[in-house]
Amino acid sequence: MVRWIAIIITALVLTGCGAKFVYNNIDWFVIDYVEDYVELNSTQKALLSDKIASFSTWQQQEEMPRYLHQLEQLSLLQPDQFSPRQLDLHRTEVQQHYQRLVMHLLPDAYLLANTLSDAQIEQFMQGLTERQQEFAEKYRDTTQSQARVRYRERITDNLEEWFGSLSAQQEDVVSQWVNEMKVTTADWVAFHSRLRRELTHLFTLRHNEALFSAQLQALLFAPEQFYSPVLRAKFQYNQAISDKYLVEIVRLASDKQIAYFRGEINDWQQLVQELSADVGTSVRQPPDEQGVSADHVADAS
């Protein structure tokens, strides 16, 4: 749950239309997300709301300057000189952002977990199981060819989000990339089963802060230790393949694509600056009470 909350908050910092509205009401959106898995009582909602509000203030004051620094470095990149080392440095910096977020959330995660009843934990695990079963069912009969089509769509969408339309040469590189990847769908389904067992064990530790935090850190910071040997090998192989071809695609960027990339970075910089300037001014009322529902976030920009 901590990882999901951290990812939600980080993504909302750097997302498009309506991001400022959502971020300023992030506690309510997180509560809504959590209650997709487990129904919270009023005391738990108040606790989660207060902790998320405090977390947001900390993030705005302490973390957003770090985001701005990395964005500035990204804006200075020369694509034709982009190297695997630069890619690794930026990925490491993103991982450090994530780790600081999680470490800041850990004490609050323990406090919330400590309030959960056995019935709530059973409800949470049931909800998680149902979603994982949906994933398994959706991809149960997926062929290697179908999986590669899905990989290609995902990779292309991610690249076009940053560089605009790809050139024919870049599309050829994507084809090579996808063809060399190892399909891992079945391996992730098996990992989900392992993850459920680990989470069940984690909740048995919820009244022991030291053991709970240690186990949660292991799940969040070193999930690969819970991978099967086959998944671990495939994951590492796919990571190396992805690094190789991503660097190649960036080096092939045209002047138009470079301008597009820097425009995206500039948009992110402006958003982070606006959110940083708003520290302490978040409007913490349920969206319903403001006459704006979650379904209309896109209209709030």
N, C-alpha and C positions, 0 to 999 in steps of 0.2 A: 504494500500500500504506500509506503514511504517513497519508493521509486516512482510509482505512478504519479503521486502528488508532485514530486520534484520535476518530473518530465512535463506535467501539465503546466506548472508555473513557469518553467523555463521557456516552453514553447509559446506561452501566451505573452511573454515579454517581447518576443520577436516574431509576431505574426501580423497578419494584414488588417483589413478593415474591422473596426470594432475592438481592436486589441486594448486600447486604453480603457474603454468602458468595462470590458471583461476583467482586466487586471485590477481595476479599482473596486471590483466586486468579487474578487477571486475566492474569498472565503465561502460565499454562497454557491459558486460554481463547483468548488471542491466538495462541499457537503452534498450537493446534488449528485456528483459523480460517485462518491463513496456510498450513497444510499442506493445506487444501482446494485450494490452487493450486500449491504447490511443496513437495516433500519436503525437509526440512532435515536436515543431519547433526547429530551430538551437539554439536559445537562451536558451530554456528550456533544451536541451541536454547538452549544455555547463555548465549550472548551476548544473544540476544533476551530471555530470562528476566531476566537481570541488568539490562538497560536498561529493561525495562518496570517492574521493581520500583523502580528508582531514579526513574523517571518518576512512578510512583504516589505516592511519598513527596513529590516536588516538588509534584505537583498538590494533595495534601492540605494541605501547608504553605502554598503560595503562592496557589493558585487557588481553593480552596474558600471562603476568606473573601470572595473576589470574587463567587462564586456566591450566597453568603448575602446579600450586600449587594443584589444585583439581585433576589433573591427577596423581600427585605423591601420594596423599592420596588414590586414587582408586587403585593404584598399590600395596599398602600396605594392602589392605583388605584381611582378612582371611575368605573365603567363608563359612566355616563350622561354623563361629561365626557371620555371617551376620545377622543383625537385622532390624526390621521395622524402628527403630530410625535412623540407618545409612542410610537407603534408603531415609527417609524423609529429612535428613540433606543434602544429595547430591542433591536431587531434588530441595530443597530450594536454594542451591547454584547456580544451573543451572538457576533457575528462576531469581535469582539476576543478573546473567550475562545478561540474556535477557532484564531485566528491565533497566539496565544501557545502553545497546545498544539503546533501544527505546528512552530513555530520551535524549540521545545524538543526536538522529535523529530528535526529535520533532521540534526544531526550523527550521531545513532544510525542513521538511515536510510542515510546514506552508508556507515557502518561495515558494516552488514549487507549492503547492495548490493555492497560491495567484496569480500565473501566468496563471492558467488554465482558458480557456474561457468556456462559457456555452456549446458551441458545443463540446469541448473536454470532459467536464464532462458527457454530454449525451452519447458520444462515449464510455467512460470508463464504465458507468453504463450499457450500452447495451452489451458490451463485458462481463462484470461480469454476467449479467443476462443470457446470452447465455451459459456460462460455468456452471452456477448453474442449468440451465434447462437440460443440458447434463447429469449432475450428477443425477438429479431427474429421468430422463428418463432411465438412465442406471440401476438404482436400484429400479425402480417403482414396478416391479413385483417380487422382491427378496423375497423368503420365509425365514422363521426363520432358517430353516436348511441351506439354501444357505448362509445366513449371517454368520452363525457360522463357516461354512467352510472357508469363507473369513477371519474371525477373527483368526481362527486357523493358516492359512497360514501366516498371518501378524505377529502373535506372534512368531511362529516358526522361520520365517525368521530373525526377530529382535534378538532372542536369539542365533541363530546359527551364526549370524554376530559377536557376542562377545565370544561365547563359543565353536564354532564348532558343530559337530553333537551331538544331544541330546541322552541321554540314554533312554532305554525303560521306566524306572521309571520316568524320567523327561517328557517324552511324555505323560504318564498317568496323570501327574500333569497338563500339558497343556490341556488335554481333560477335566479334572474337571473344570479348569479355564474357558474354553470356554463355557461349559455347564451351568455354573452359571451366566455368563454375561447376561445382558439385551440388547436386540437388539435395536439400536437407529437410524437406517438408516432414517426412516420416520421423526423422531424428528429433525434430522440434516437438512433435506430438509425444514422443517418448519422454522427452525432457519435461514437458508439462506435467506428466504423471509424477516424475521425481520431485518436481517443484511443489506439487500439492502435499506430498509426504513431508517435505522439509518445512513447509508453512504450518502444517498440523503440529509438528514438533515445536516450531517457534512459539506458537500460541500456548503450549504447555509451560513455557518459560516466562509468561507475561507478568508474573509477580516477582521475578528476579531480574532486576535491571541489568546487572553485569552480564548474566548469561544471555538474556534477551538481546541486548545491544551487540554482543559479540557474534551471536548467530545471525542477526539481521545484517550486520556489516559484511559477514561472509557471503550472504545471499546477494547483497547489493554491489559489493566491490569485487568479488571474485566468483561470479556465477559459473565460470568455466570449470571450477572444481566439481560442480555437480553435473557437468556434461558427461555423456558416455564417451569412451575413448574414440569411437567412430565420429561422433559429432564434434569433439574437440579437434580432431585431425582435419575434418572437412571445414570447420570454422576458420582455423588458422590458414588453410590453403586458400579458401575464398577471400580472406582478408588480404593475403599477399597478391592474389590475382586482381582484386579490386584496386589496390594501391597502384599497381603497375599500370593498369589501363586508365585510371582516373588521371594520373599524371600525364599520360600520353594525350588524353582528350583536352586537358587544360592547355598543354603546349600547342595544340592545334587551333586554339581560339583565334577568331578573327578580330579585327579592330572593333567591329560592331558588337561582337559578343563580349569583348573586354569592357566596352562602354556600358553594356547592359549589366554586367556583373558589378561594376562600380556603382551603377545607379541603385542596384539592389542593396549593396552595402550602405550606401548613403541613406536609403530609406530606413534601414535598421538603426543606423546611428541616430537619426532624427527621433525615432520612436523611443529608443533607450534614453536619450536626453530628455524627452518630454516626461517619461515615467520617473526619471530621477528627480526632475524638478517638482514632481507632484508628491514627493515623500511627505507622509503625514496628513495628506488631504484626501485619502480614499473615502469614497462614499460607501459606508458599510450598512446598506439597507437591502433587503431582499429585492431582486429585480421586479417582482410582482408589485411591490409597494411603490415603485417608481413609475409604474404604468408601462414597464418594458419587460417582456418575457425573454427567457433564454432563446426562444425561437426567433427573436427579432434582433439578435445581437448584430447581425450583418448590416442592419439599417441604422446602427448607432454611430457610425463613423462621421 
